[in-house]
Structure formats: structure tokens, C-alpha cells
Amino acid sequence: MKQKFYSFLQDIPNSSKEEIFETIAKNESVRIERIISYGQVSPKDFWYDQDEDEFVIILDGNAEIEYDDGTKYKLSKGDSLYIDAHQKHKVVYTSNPAVWLAIFLAK
């Protein structure tokens, strides 16, 4: 097995107009991403409705995720959230920056 080293909290740009999505590893069942947000949020009337389960953890900064039933989760450094496939959700707040580890699990 080929070993790879990745530092999730290094090489973070000071700013970006767009979120940065970096795929760390993937296969047919799992995708692992580092996401760096700079205050970006989901559009007002937009909801993610993904075919995959998603596990997110905030590595640095803060974020808030809202479900379509009005439930909100405020996430700080070290907090995680498991989002079931087709659970409609959106990002309503991110700090500048917020560093996420996102793991997507195919159904």
C-alpha cells in the first residue's frame, strides 16, 4: 500500500472568493475532501440533497448547518456532524477561514 502524507492545516491561502475543494482520496465507495471556506454560505433558497452520506468535522474555524426542518447545528473546531443521504441541508455560516474534513460514503 502506498503511504501518503497530508497536512490538513497547512498551505491554507489567506483568502479566496470561492470555497476551495481538494480531493484527498477516493474510490468507488468513499471520497475524502478538505474544504476551505472563507465566509461562503449556500444560496438562500438552495438545499443540498445528496445521494451519499456525509460526515464532516471542523478542523479549524466555525460553521453552521441547517436542515430543511429548521434544525441548526453550530460547529466549532473539533465538532462533527453525520448527514444522511437525502437529508436536505445547507450551510448558513462559515468563519473566515473554516477548514472542513468531509467524508462522503456511497450508498
Gaussian input, Z-matrix of N, CA and C with variables (Angstrom, degrees):
# hf/3-21g

backbone

0 1
 N
 C     1     B1
 C     2     B2     1     A1
 N     3     B3     2     A2     1     D1
 C     4     B4     3     A3     2     D2
 C     5     B5     4     A4     3     D3
 N     6     B6     5     A5     4     D4
 C     7     B7     6     A6     5     D5
 C     8     B8     7     A7     6     D6
 N     9     B9     8     A8     7     D7
 C    10    B10     9     A9     8     D8
 C    11    B11    10    A10     9     D9
 N    12    B12    11    A11    10    D10
 C    13    B13    12    A12    11    D11
 C    14    B14    13    A13    12    D12
 N    15    B15    14    A14    13    D13
 C    16    B16    15    A15    14    D14
 C    17    B17    16    A16    15    D15
 N    18    B18    17    A17    16    D16
 C    19    B19    18    A18    17    D17
 C    20    B20    19    A19    18    D18
 N    21    B21    20    A20    19    D19
 C    22    B22    21    A21    20    D20
 C    23    B23    22    A22    21    D21
 N    24    B24    23    A23    22    D22
 C    25    B25    24    A24    23    D23
 C    26    B26    25    A25    24    D24
 N    27    B27    26    A26    25    D25
 C    28    B28    27    A27    26    D26
 C    29    B29    28    A28    27    D27
 N    30    B30    29    A29    28    D28
 C    31    B31    30    A30    29    D29
 C    32    B32    31    A31    30    D30
 N    33    B33    32    A32    31    D31
 C    34    B34    33    A33    32    D32
 C    35    B35    34    A34    33    D33
 N    36    B36    35    A35    34    D34
 C    37    B37    36    A36    35    D35
 C    38    B38    37    A37    36    D36
 N    39    B39    38    A38    37    D37
 C    40    B40    39    A39    38    D38
 C    41    B41    40    A40    39    D39
 N    42    B42    41    A41    40    D40
 C    43    B43    42    A42    41    D41
 C    44    B44    43    A43    42    D42
 N    45    B45    44    A44    43    D43
 C    46    B46    45    A45    44    D44
 C    47    B47    46    A46    45    D45
 N    48    B48    47    A47    46    D46
 C    49    B49    48    A48    47    D47
 C    50    B50    49    A49    48    D48
 N    51    B51    50    A50    49    D49
 C    52    B52    51    A51    50    D50
 C    53    B53    52    A52    51    D51
 N    54    B54    53    A53    52    D52
 C    55    B55    54    A54    53    D53
 C    56    B56    55    A55    54    D54
 N    57    B57    56    A56    55    D55
 C    58    B58    57    A57    56    D56
 C    59    B59    58    A58    57    D57
 N    60    B60    59    A59    58    D58
 C    61    B61    60    A60    59    D59
 C    62    B62    61    A61    60    D60
 N    63    B63    62    A62    61    D61
 C    64    B64    63    A63    62    D62
 C    65    B65    64    A64    63    D63
 N    66    B66    65    A65    64    D64
 C    67    B67    66    A66    65    D65
 C    68    B68    67    A67    66    D66
 N    69    B69    68    A68    67    D67
 C    70    B70    69    A69    68    D68
 C    71    B71    70    A70    69    D69
 N    72    B72    71    A71    70    D70
 C    73    B73    72    A72    71    D71
 C    74    B74    73    A73    72    D72
 N    75    B75    74    A74    73    D73
 C    76    B76    75    A75    74    D74
 C    77    B77    76    A76    75    D75
 N    78    B78    77    A77    76    D76
 C    79    B79    78    A78    77    D77
 C    80    B80    79    A79    78    D78
 N    81    B81    80    A80    79    D79
 C    82    B82    81    A81    80    D80
 C    83    B83    82    A82    81    D81
 N    84    B84    83    A83    82    D82
 C    85    B85    84    A84    83    D83
 C    86    B86    85    A85    84    D84
 N    87    B87    86    A86    85    D85
 C    88    B88    87    A87    86    D86
 C    89    B89    88    A88    87    D87
 N    90    B90    89    A89    88    D88
 C    91    B91    90    A90    89    D89
 C    92    B92    91    A91    90    D90
 N    93    B93    92    A92    91    D91
 C    94    B94    93    A93    92    D92
 C    95    B95    94    A94    93    D93
 N    96    B96    95    A95    94    D94
 C    97    B97    96    A96    95    D95
 C    98    B98    97    A97    96    D96
 N    99    B99    98    A98    97    D97
 C   100   B100    99    A99    98    D98
 C   101   B101   100   A100    99    D99
 N   102   B102   101   A101   100   D100
 C   103   B103   102   A102   101   D101
 C   104   B104   103   A103   102   D102
 N   105   B105   104   A104   103   D103
 C   106   B106   105   A105   104   D104
 C   107   B107   106   A106   105   D105
 N   108   B108   107   A107   106   D106
 C   109   B109   108   A108   107   D107
 C   110   B110   109   A109   108   D108
 N   111   B111   110   A110   109   D109
 C   112   B112   111   A111   110   D110
 C   113   B113   112   A112   111   D111
 N   114   B114   113   A113   112   D112
 C   115   B115   114   A114   113   D113
 C   116   B116   115   A115   114   D114
 N   117   B117   116   A116   115   D115
 C   118   B118   117   A117   116   D116
 C   119   B119   118   A118   117   D117
 N   120   B120   119   A119   118   D118
 C   121   B121   120   A120   119   D119
 C   122   B122   121   A121   120   D120
 N   123   B123   122   A122   121   D121
 C   124   B124   123   A123   122   D122
 C   125   B125   124   A124   123   D123
 N   126   B126   125   A125   124   D124
 C   127   B127   126   A126   125   D125
 C   128   B128   127   A127   126   D126
 N   129   B129   128   A128   127   D127
 C   130   B130   129   A129   128   D128
 C   131   B131   130   A130   129   D129
 N   132   B132   131   A131   130   D130
 C   133   B133   132   A132   131   D131
 C   134   B134   133   A133   132   D132
 N   135   B135   134   A134   133   D133
 C   136   B136   135   A135   134   D134
 C   137   B137   136   A136   135   D135
 N   138   B138   137   A137   136   D136
 C   139   B139   138   A138   137   D137
 C   140   B140   139   A139   138   D138
 N   141   B141   140   A140   139   D139
 C   142   B142   141   A141   140   D140
 C   143   B143   142   A142   141   D141
 N   144   B144   143   A143   142   D142
 C   145   B145   144   A144   143   D143
 C   146   B146   145   A145   144   D144
 N   147   B147   146   A146   145   D145
 C   148   B148   147   A147   146   D146
 C   149   B149   148   A148   147   D147
 N   150   B150   149   A149   148   D148
 C   151   B151   150   A150   149   D149
 C   152   B152   151   A151   150   D150
 N   153   B153   152   A152   151   D151
 C   154   B154   153   A153   152   D152
 C   155   B155   154   A154   153   D153
 N   156   B156   155   A155   154   D154
 C   157   B157   156   A156   155   D155
 C   158   B158   157   A157   156   D156
 N   159   B159   158   A158   157   D157
 C   160   B160   159   A159   158   D158
 C   161   B161   160   A160   159   D159
 N   162   B162   161   A161   160   D160
 C   163   B163   162   A162   161   D161
 C   164   B164   163   A163   162   D162
 N   165   B165   164   A164   163   D163
 C   166   B166   165   A165   164   D164
 C   167   B167   166   A166   165   D165
 N   168   B168   167   A167   166   D166
 C   169   B169   168   A168   167   D167
 C   170   B170   169   A169   168   D168
 N   171   B171   170   A170   169   D169
 C   172   B172   171   A171   170   D170
 C   173   B173   172   A172   171   D171
 N   174   B174   173   A173   172   D172
 C   175   B175   174   A174   173   D173
 C   176   B176   175   A175   174   D174
 N   177   B177   176   A176   175   D175
 C   178   B178   177   A177   176   D176
 C   179   B179   178   A178   177   D177
 N   180   B180   179   A179   178   D178
 C   181   B181   180   A180   179   D179
 C   182   B182   181   A181   180   D180
 N   183   B183   182   A182   181   D181
 C   184   B184   183   A183   182   D182
 C   185   B185   184   A184   183   D183
 N   186   B186   185   A185   184   D184
 C   187   B187   186   A186   185   D185
 C   188   B188   187   A187   186   D186
 N   189   B189   188   A188   187   D187
 C   190   B190   189   A189   188   D188
 C   191   B191   190   A190   189   D189
 N   192   B192   191   A191   190   D190
 C   193   B193   192   A192   191   D191
 C   194   B194   193   A193   192   D192
 N   195   B195   194   A194   193   D193
 C   196   B196   195   A195   194   D194
 C   197   B197   196   A196   195   D195
 N   198   B198   197   A197   196   D196
 C   199   B199   198   A198   197   D197
 C   200   B200   199   A199   198   D198
 N   201   B201   200   A200   199   D199
 C   202   B202   201   A201   200   D200
 C   203   B203   202   A202   201   D201
 N   204   B204   203   A203   202   D202
 C   205   B205   204   A204   203   D203
 C   206   B206   205   A205   204   D204
 N   207   B207   206   A206   205   D205
 C   208   B208   207   A207   206   D206
 C   209   B209   208   A208   207   D207
 N   210   B210   209   A209   208   D208
 C   211   B211   210   A210   209   D209
 C   212   B212   211   A211   210   D210
 N   213   B213   212   A212   211   D211
 C   214   B214   213   A213   212   D212
 C   215   B215   214   A214   213   D213
 N   216   B216   215   A215   214   D214
 C   217   B217   216   A216   215   D215
 C   218   B218   217   A217   216   D216
 N   219   B219   218   A218   217   D217
 C   220   B220   219   A219   218   D218
 C   221   B221   220   A220   219   D219
 N   222   B222   221   A221   220   D220
 C   223   B223   222   A222   221   D221
 C   224   B224   223   A223   222   D222
 N   225   B225   224   A224   223   D223
 C   226   B226   225   A225   224   D224
 C   227   B227   226   A226   225   D225
 N   228   B228   227   A227   226   D226
 C   229   B229   228   A228   227   D227
 C   230   B230   229   A229   228   D228
 N   231   B231   230   A230   229   D229
 C   232   B232   231   A231   230   D230
 C   233   B233   232   A232   231   D231
 N   234   B234   233   A233   232   D232
 C   235   B235   234   A234   233   D233
 C   236   B236   235   A235   234   D234
 N   237   B237   236   A236   235   D235
 C   238   B238   237   A237   236   D236
 C   239   B239   238   A238   237   D237
 N   240   B240   239   A239   238   D238
 C   241   B241   240   A240   239   D239
 C   242   B242   241   A241   240   D240
 N   243   B243   242   A242   241   D241
 C   244   B244   243   A243   242   D242
 C   245   B245   244   A244   243   D243
 N   246   B246   245   A245   244   D244
 C   247   B247   246   A246   245   D245
 C   248   B248   247   A247   246   D246
 N   249   B249   248   A248   247   D247
 C   250   B250   249   A249   248   D248
 C   251   B251   250   A250   249   D249
 N   252   B252   251   A251   250   D250
 C   253   B253   252   A252   251   D251
 C   254   B254   253   A253   252   D252
 N   255   B255   254   A254   253   D253
 C   256   B256   255   A255   254   D254
 C   257   B257   256   A256   255   D255
 N   258   B258   257   A257   256   D256
 C   259   B259   258   A258   257   D257
 C   260   B260   259   A259   258   D258
 N   261   B261   260   A260   259   D259
 C   262   B262   261   A261   260   D260
 C   263   B263   262   A262   261   D261
 N   264   B264   263   A263   262   D262
 C   265   B265   264   A264   263   D263
 C   266   B266   265   A265   264   D264
 N   267   B267   266   A266   265   D265
 C   268   B268   267   A267   266   D266
 C   269   B269   268   A268   267   D267
 N   270   B270   269   A269   268   D268
 C   271   B271   270   A270   269   D269
 C   272   B272   271   A271   270   D270
 N   273   B273   272   A272   271   D271
 C   274   B274   273   A273   272   D272
 C   275   B275   274   A274   273   D273
 N   276   B276   275   A275   274   D274
 C   277   B277   276   A276   275   D275
 C   278   B278   277   A277   276   D276
 N   279   B279   278   A278   277   D277
 C   280   B280   279   A279   278   D278
 C   281   B281   280   A280   279   D279
 N   282   B282   281   A281   280   D280
 C   283   B283   282   A282   281   D281
 C   284   B284   283   A283   282   D282
 N   285   B285   284   A284   283   D283
 C   286   B286   285   A285   284   D284
 C   287   B287   286   A286   285   D285
 N   288   B288   287   A287   286   D286
 C   289   B289   288   A288   287   D287
 C   290   B290   289   A289   288   D288
 N   291   B291   290   A290   289   D289
 C   292   B292   291   A291   290   D290
 C   293   B293   292   A292   291   D291
 N   294   B294   293   A293   292   D292
 C   295   B295   294   A294   293   D293
 C   296   B296   295   A295   294   D294
 N   297   B297   296   A296   295   D295
 C   298   B298   297   A297   296   D296
 C   299   B299   298   A298   297   D297
 N   300   B300   299   A299   298   D298
 C   301   B301   300   A300   299   D299
 C   302   B302   301   A301   300   D300
 N   303   B303   302   A302   301   D301
 C   304   B304   303   A303   302   D302
 C   305   B305   304   A304   303   D303
 N   306   B306   305   A305   304   D304
 C   307   B307   306   A306   305   D305
 C   308   B308   307   A307   306   D306
 N   309   B309   308   A308   307   D307
 C   310   B310   309   A309   308   D308
 C   311   B311   310   A310   309   D309
 N   312   B312   311   A311   310   D310
 C   313   B313   312   A312   311   D311
 C   314   B314   313   A313   312   D312
 N   315   B315   314   A314   313   D313
 C   316   B316   315   A315   314   D314
 C   317   B317   316   A316   315   D315
 N   318   B318   317   A317   316   D316
 C   319   B319   318   A318   317   D317
 C   320   B320   319   A319   318   D318

   B1=1.4540
   B2=1.5253
   B3=1.3040
   B4=1.4551
   B5=1.5220
   B6=1.3155
   B7=1.4582
   B8=1.5246
   B9=1.3208
   B10=1.4625
   B11=1.5114
   B12=1.3138
   B13=1.4598
   B14=1.5210
   B15=1.3330
   B16=1.4597
   B17=1.5136
   B18=1.3186
   B19=1.4519
   B20=1.5303
   B21=1.3182
   B22=1.4590
   B23=1.5270
   B24=1.3356
   B25=1.4658
   B26=1.5159
   B27=1.3230
   B28=1.4661
   B29=1.5200
   B30=1.3074
   B31=1.4718
   B32=1.5254
   B33=1.3227
   B34=1.4566
   B35=1.5324
   B36=1.3301
   B37=1.4637
   B38=1.5296
   B39=1.3303
   B40=1.4659
   B41=1.5194
   B42=1.3347
   B43=1.4597
   B44=1.5284
   B45=1.3216
   B46=1.4581
   B47=1.5203
   B48=1.3236
   B49=1.4615
   B50=1.5244
   B51=1.3228
   B52=1.4580
   B53=1.5241
   B54=1.3229
   B55=1.4578
   B56=1.5216
   B57=1.3144
   B58=1.4581
   B59=1.5309
   B60=1.3265
   B61=1.4585
   B62=1.5233
   B63=1.3325
   B64=1.4572
   B65=1.5295
   B66=1.3252
   B67=1.4531
   B68=1.5227
   B69=1.3201
   B70=1.4626
   B71=1.5254
   B72=1.3218
   B73=1.4625
   B74=1.5185
   B75=1.3372
   B76=1.4606
   B77=1.5230
   B78=1.3239
   B79=1.4534
   B80=1.5196
   B81=1.3134
   B82=1.4641
   B83=1.5314
   B84=1.3257
   B85=1.4693
   B86=1.5249
   B87=1.3404
   B88=1.4669
   B89=1.5279
   B90=1.3312
   B91=1.4672
   B92=1.5191
   B93=1.3341
   B94=1.4599
   B95=1.5244
   B96=1.3287
   B97=1.4647
   B98=1.5191
   B99=1.3245
   B100=1.4655
   B101=1.5187
   B102=1.3226
   B103=1.4625
   B104=1.5167
   B105=1.3249
   B106=1.4615
   B107=1.5244
   B108=1.3215
   B109=1.4603
   B110=1.5206
   B111=1.3157
   B112=1.4682
   B113=1.5236
   B114=1.3300
   B115=1.4608
   B116=1.5205
   B117=1.3257
   B118=1.4604
   B119=1.5258
   B120=1.3253
   B121=1.4656
   B122=1.5295
   B123=1.3255
   B124=1.4655
   B125=1.5284
   B126=1.3348
   B127=1.4677
   B128=1.5273
   B129=1.3201
   B130=1.4712
   B131=1.5307
   B132=1.3137
   B133=1.4631
   B134=1.5270
   B135=1.3254
   B136=1.4619
   B137=1.5247
   B138=1.3373
   B139=1.4633
   B140=1.5190
   B141=1.3370
   B142=1.4616
   B143=1.5229
   B144=1.3201
   B145=1.4687
   B146=1.5232
   B147=1.3129
   B148=1.4598
   B149=1.5222
   B150=1.3260
   B151=1.4624
   B152=1.5277
   B153=1.3232
   B154=1.4617
   B155=1.5240
   B156=1.3382
   B157=1.4573
   B158=1.5230
   B159=1.3265
   B160=1.4659
   B161=1.5245
   B162=1.3133
   B163=1.4584
   B164=1.5162
   B165=1.3444
   B166=1.4645
   B167=1.5171
   B168=1.3185
   B169=1.4622
   B170=1.5237
   B171=1.3147
   B172=1.4592
   B173=1.5245
   B174=1.3182
   B175=1.4628
   B176=1.5157
   B177=1.3290
   B178=1.4618
   B179=1.5198
   B180=1.3088
   B181=1.4563
   B182=1.5165
   B183=1.3464
   B184=1.4580
   B185=1.5232
   B186=1.3242
   B187=1.4586
   B188=1.5234
   B189=1.3193
   B190=1.4579
   B191=1.5243
   B192=1.3352
   B193=1.4556
   B194=1.5206
   B195=1.3311
   B196=1.4596
   B197=1.5219
   B198=1.3447
   B199=1.4617
   B200=1.5235
   B201=1.3200
   B202=1.4656
   B203=1.5288
   B204=1.3426
   B205=1.4741
   B206=1.5348
   B207=1.3460
   B208=1.4593
   B209=1.5187
   B210=1.3307
   B211=1.4630
   B212=1.5232
   B213=1.3408
   B214=1.4614
   B215=1.5214
   B216=1.3076
   B217=1.4608
   B218=1.5242
   B219=1.3388
   B220=1.4510
   B221=1.5196
   B222=1.3135
   B223=1.4513
   B224=1.5195
   B225=1.3147
   B226=1.4654
   B227=1.5218
   B228=1.3117
   B229=1.4611
   B230=1.5285
   B231=1.3406
   B232=1.4518
   B233=1.5142
   B234=1.3375
   B235=1.4640
   B236=1.5245
   B237=1.3388
   B238=1.4578
   B239=1.5176
   B240=1.3164
   B241=1.4623
   B242=1.5216
   B243=1.3278
   B244=1.4620
   B245=1.5222
   B246=1.3294
   B247=1.4616
   B248=1.5257
   B249=1.3262
   B250=1.4597
   B251=1.5263
   B252=1.3243
   B253=1.4609
   B254=1.5253
   B255=1.3151
   B256=1.4669
   B257=1.5238
   B258=1.3339
   B259=1.4637
   B260=1.5302
   B261=1.2929
   B262=1.4621
   B263=1.5186
   B264=1.3433
   B265=1.4608
   B266=1.5217
   B267=1.3302
   B268=1.4578
   B269=1.5163
   B270=1.3174
   B271=1.4652
   B272=1.5227
   B273=1.3417
   B274=1.4637
   B275=1.5328
   B276=1.3465
   B277=1.4657
   B278=1.5261
   B279=1.3241
   B280=1.4651
   B281=1.5200
   B282=1.3191
   B283=1.4644
   B284=1.5301
   B285=1.3026
   B286=1.4547
   B287=1.5233
   B288=1.3378
   B289=1.4577
   B290=1.5288
   B291=1.3151
   B292=1.4677
   B293=1.5265
   B294=1.3231
   B295=1.4623
   B296=1.5246
   B297=1.3195
   B298=1.4525
   B299=1.5254
   B300=1.3191
   B301=1.4616
   B302=1.5225
   B303=1.3222
   B304=1.4622
   B305=1.5258
   B306=1.3168
   B307=1.4618
   B308=1.5240
   B309=1.3282
   B310=1.4603
   B311=1.5263
   B312=1.3341
   B313=1.4609
   B314=1.5246
   B315=1.3198
   B316=1.4592
   B317=1.5138
   B318=1.3012
   B319=1.4771
   B320=1.5104
   A1=108.93
   A2=116.03
   A3=121.15
   A4=109.94
   A5=117.66
   A6=122.66
   A7=109.78
   A8=116.26
   A9=121.63
   A10=108.49
   A11=116.07
   A12=122.01
   A13=108.07
   A14=116.90
   A15=121.58
   A16=108.06
   A17=117.04
   A18=121.58
   A19=108.94
   A20=116.23
   A21=121.26
   A22=113.87
   A23=117.92
   A24=120.22
   A25=113.23
   A26=117.15
   A27=120.62
   A28=109.45
   A29=115.08
   A30=122.37
   A31=112.22
   A32=115.93
   A33=121.79
   A34=108.16
   A35=117.47
   A36=119.43
   A37=111.23
   A38=116.83
   A39=121.61
   A40=113.29
   A41=115.99
   A42=119.44
   A43=109.36
   A44=114.56
   A45=121.18
   A46=107.97
   A47=116.56
   A48=120.29
   A49=111.14
   A50=116.90
   A51=122.73
   A52=109.55
   A53=116.43
   A54=120.04
   A55=108.46
   A56=115.58
   A57=121.64
   A58=107.90
   A59=116.53
   A60=123.27
   A61=108.35
   A62=116.82
   A63=121.70
   A64=108.89
   A65=116.90
   A66=120.47
   A67=108.25
   A68=115.86
   A69=122.01
   A70=110.36
   A71=115.94
   A72=121.34
   A73=108.11
   A74=115.26
   A75=118.74
   A76=109.75
   A77=113.42
   A78=121.85
   A79=106.44
   A80=118.27
   A81=120.15
   A82=113.11
   A83=118.26
   A84=121.15
   A85=114.87
   A86=116.97
   A87=121.31
   A88=109.93
   A89=115.37
   A90=121.93
   A91=107.52
   A92=116.71
   A93=122.22
   A94=107.82
   A95=116.53
   A96=121.73
   A97=111.19
   A98=114.43
   A99=120.52
   A100=105.08
   A101=115.06
   A102=121.16
   A103=107.31
   A104=116.01
   A105=121.07
   A106=107.38
   A107=115.46
   A108=121.86
   A109=109.08
   A110=114.91
   A111=121.82
   A112=109.64
   A113=115.68
   A114=120.28
   A115=113.74
   A116=117.57
   A117=119.52
   A118=110.90
   A119=115.69
   A120=123.12
   A121=108.18
   A122=115.33
   A123=120.41
   A124=109.50
   A125=117.58
   A126=119.71
   A127=110.81
   A128=116.65
   A129=123.33
   A130=113.55
   A131=118.77
   A132=121.77
   A133=112.79
   A134=117.76
   A135=122.81
   A136=110.74
   A137=116.31
   A138=122.41
   A139=108.89
   A140=116.80
   A141=119.76
   A142=107.66
   A143=116.79
   A144=123.66
   A145=105.83
   A146=115.93
   A147=123.23
   A148=112.23
   A149=115.39
   A150=122.45
   A151=111.79
   A152=117.76
   A153=123.20
   A154=110.59
   A155=116.62
   A156=120.28
   A157=106.75
   A158=116.64
   A159=120.64
   A160=109.56
   A161=115.19
   A162=122.49
   A163=106.52
   A164=116.93
   A165=120.70
   A166=109.58
   A167=115.25
   A168=121.69
   A169=106.71
   A170=115.95
   A171=121.25
   A172=107.92
   A173=115.85
   A174=121.22
   A175=111.83
   A176=116.38
   A177=121.58
   A178=108.36
   A179=116.87
   A180=121.24
   A181=111.96
   A182=114.98
   A183=122.73
   A184=109.95
   A185=115.23
   A186=121.07
   A187=108.56
   A188=115.13
   A189=120.45
   A190=108.33
   A191=115.26
   A192=122.29
   A193=108.32
   A194=115.55
   A195=121.26
   A196=109.64
   A197=116.21
   A198=121.83
   A199=108.56
   A200=115.93
   A201=120.00
   A202=113.31
   A203=117.60
   A204=119.55
   A205=111.92
   A206=116.68
   A207=121.27
   A208=114.63
   A209=118.34
   A210=121.68
   A211=109.34
   A212=116.64
   A213=121.66
   A214=109.92
   A215=115.13
   A216=122.04
   A217=108.54
   A218=116.22
   A219=121.98
   A220=107.43
   A221=116.19
   A222=122.44
   A223=110.33
   A224=115.73
   A225=122.91
   A226=108.14
   A227=115.52
   A228=121.80
   A229=110.49
   A230=115.78
   A231=121.96
   A232=114.92
   A233=118.32
   A234=121.52
   A235=110.31
   A236=115.47
   A237=120.54
   A238=110.48
   A239=114.79
   A240=121.77
   A241=108.05
   A242=116.29
   A243=122.26
   A244=107.12
   A245=116.10
   A246=121.73
   A247=108.06
   A248=116.61
   A249=120.82
   A250=110.89
   A251=115.79
   A252=120.72
   A253=109.15
   A254=115.87
   A255=125.02
   A256=114.22
   A257=117.84
   A258=120.45
   A259=106.05
   A260=116.76
   A261=119.84
   A262=109.22
   A263=114.80
   A264=120.54
   A265=109.50
   A266=114.98
   A267=120.59
   A268=108.97
   A269=115.11
   A270=122.31
   A271=107.04
   A272=116.72
   A273=120.46
   A274=112.30
   A275=117.13
   A276=120.24
   A277=109.27
   A278=115.86
   A279=121.89
   A280=108.15
   A281=115.19
   A282=119.65
   A283=108.45
   A284=115.99
   A285=121.89
   A286=109.58
   A287=119.05
   A288=127.43
   A289=112.43
   A290=114.48
   A291=123.19
   A292=106.02
   A293=116.23
   A294=120.89
   A295=107.74
   A296=115.83
   A297=123.80
   A298=110.32
   A299=116.54
   A300=122.68
   A301=104.37
   A302=117.10
   A303=121.69
   A304=108.60
   A305=114.93
   A306=121.29
   A307=107.14
   A308=115.55
   A309=122.20
   A310=108.60
   A311=116.52
   A312=122.51
   A313=109.37
   A314=116.21
   A315=120.71
   A316=110.65
   A317=115.68
   A318=122.15
   A319=109.15
   D1=130.87
   D2=179.49
   D3=-76.61
   D4=125.73
   D5=179.38
   D6=-87.67
   D7=138.53
   D8=178.16
   D9=-129.98
   D10=142.12
   D11=176.67
   D12=-109.80
   D13=135.78
   D14=178.00
   D15=-143.77
   D16=128.08
   D17=176.92
   D18=-104.22
   D19=110.27
   D20=-174.01
   D21=-69.62
   D22=-21.17
   D23=-175.64
   D24=-109.16
   D25=14.45
   D26=175.47
   D27=-112.50
   D28=163.44
   D29=178.47
   D30=57.53
   D31=44.26
   D32=177.37
   D33=-98.65
   D34=116.19
   D35=178.33
   D36=-59.10
   D37=150.91
   D38=180.00
   D39=-64.54
   D40=-31.58
   D41=-179.92
   D42=-158.96
   D43=162.91
   D44=175.48
   D45=-162.17
   D46=140.23
   D47=176.46
   D48=-72.57
   D49=-24.13
   D50=-179.28
   D51=-119.01
   D52=152.63
   D53=171.60
   D54=-63.26
   D55=151.41
   D56=179.04
   D57=-108.94
   D58=124.74
   D59=178.90
   D60=-115.46
   D61=121.68
   D62=179.90
   D63=-124.54
   D64=119.52
   D65=176.30
   D66=-80.13
   D67=122.17
   D68=-179.19
   D69=-89.26
   D70=-43.67
   D71=179.28
   D72=-157.63
   D73=152.84
   D74=175.59
   D75=-160.43
   D76=153.12
   D77=168.83
   D78=-145.54
   D79=-164.79
   D80=-176.33
   D81=-69.27
   D82=-15.98
   D83=-176.13
   D84=-112.28
   D85=-27.05
   D86=-171.86
   D87=-135.94
   D88=141.20
   D89=171.34
   D90=-131.68
   D91=130.35
   D92=179.75
   D93=-115.34
   D94=128.53
   D95=-178.12
   D96=-130.16
   D97=148.16
   D98=163.33
   D99=-102.25
   D100=130.01
   D101=177.74
   D102=-120.40
   D103=132.09
   D104=176.69
   D105=-118.08
   D106=119.01
   D107=179.33
   D108=-106.77
   D109=149.69
   D110=179.28
   D111=-129.22
   D112=52.80
   D113=-178.84
   D114=90.51
   D115=0.24
   D116=179.89
   D117=-70.53
   D118=147.69
   D119=176.12
   D120=-135.98
   D121=167.73
   D122=176.92
   D123=-69.39
   D124=149.49
   D125=174.41
   D126=-56.96
   D127=153.02
   D128=-171.78
   D129=-50.26
   D130=-49.81
   D131=-175.01
   D132=-103.16
   D133=22.52
   D134=-177.68
   D135=-102.09
   D136=139.05
   D137=174.07
   D138=-130.86
   D139=130.23
   D140=169.56
   D141=-67.75
   D142=137.19
   D143=175.54
   D144=-140.33
   D145=80.46
   D146=-169.16
   D147=-90.15
   D148=149.74
   D149=175.90
   D150=-79.10
   D151=-10.26
   D152=-175.85
   D153=-110.42
   D154=151.29
   D155=164.87
   D156=-72.05
   D157=151.61
   D158=179.55
   D159=-136.40
   D160=131.96
   D161=173.74
   D162=-114.18
   D163=123.62
   D164=178.01
   D165=-121.63
   D166=146.11
   D167=172.60
   D168=-135.92
   D169=138.72
   D170=177.03
   D171=-87.12
   D172=115.98
   D173=178.79
   D174=-84.50
   D175=-29.61
   D176=177.78
   D177=-159.00
   D178=143.34
   D179=179.43
   D180=90.46
   D181=-156.68
   D182=-176.11
   D183=-142.79
   D184=156.12
   D185=175.90
   D186=-155.54
   D187=163.55
   D188=175.12
   D189=-137.46
   D190=130.72
   D191=178.55
   D192=-115.95
   D193=136.64
   D194=178.57
   D195=-118.10
   D196=134.84
   D197=173.48
   D198=-89.14
   D199=161.31
   D200=-177.22
   D201=-67.79
   D202=-11.41
   D203=175.59
   D204=-89.35
   D205=3.93
   D206=179.08
   D207=95.93
   D208=-9.72
   D209=177.94
   D210=-66.45
   D211=133.09
   D212=179.62
   D213=-122.36
   D214=141.89
   D215=176.85
   D216=-121.72
   D217=117.38
   D218=174.58
   D219=-90.76
   D220=120.64
   D221=-176.21
   D222=-111.36
   D223=130.50
   D224=175.17
   D225=-118.16
   D226=174.08
   D227=-178.94
   D228=-47.14
   D229=124.02
   D230=179.59
   D231=92.65
   D232=-12.17
   D233=179.38
   D234=-81.69
   D235=148.76
   D236=179.86
   D237=-133.59
   D238=163.45
   D239=178.76
   D240=-147.96
   D241=133.57
   D242=174.57
   D243=-102.74
   D244=122.57
   D245=-177.04
   D246=-113.70
   D247=115.06
   D248=179.35
   D249=-65.33
   D250=150.67
   D251=174.20
   D252=-53.53
   D253=140.45
   D254=178.49
   D255=65.75
   D256=11.66
   D257=169.77
   D258=-80.39
   D259=107.01
   D260=-177.49
   D261=-65.20
   D262=131.16
   D263=-177.50
   D264=-154.24
   D265=164.46
   D266=174.80
   D267=-150.05
   D268=160.63
   D269=177.28
   D270=-94.06
   D271=120.12
   D272=-176.78
   D273=-106.81
   D274=-8.76
   D275=176.87
   D276=-159.42
   D277=139.69
   D278=165.89
   D279=-141.02
   D280=143.66
   D281=175.14
   D282=-75.99
   D283=177.67
   D284=-177.66
   D285=-123.20
   D286=91.67
   D287=4.28
   D288=-98.08
   D289=169.50
   D290=167.36
   D291=-125.32
   D292=129.48
   D293=-179.54
   D294=-110.72
   D295=122.11
   D296=-176.89
   D297=-111.16
   D298=147.33
   D299=162.19
   D300=-110.41
   D301=122.01
   D302=-179.37
   D303=-120.24
   D304=130.06
   D305=177.42
   D306=-120.21
   D307=120.76
   D308=-178.59
   D309=-105.72
   D310=130.60
   D311=-175.99
   D312=-117.94
   D313=116.79
   D314=-179.18
   D315=-67.17
   D316=146.65
   D317=177.61
   D318=-88.88

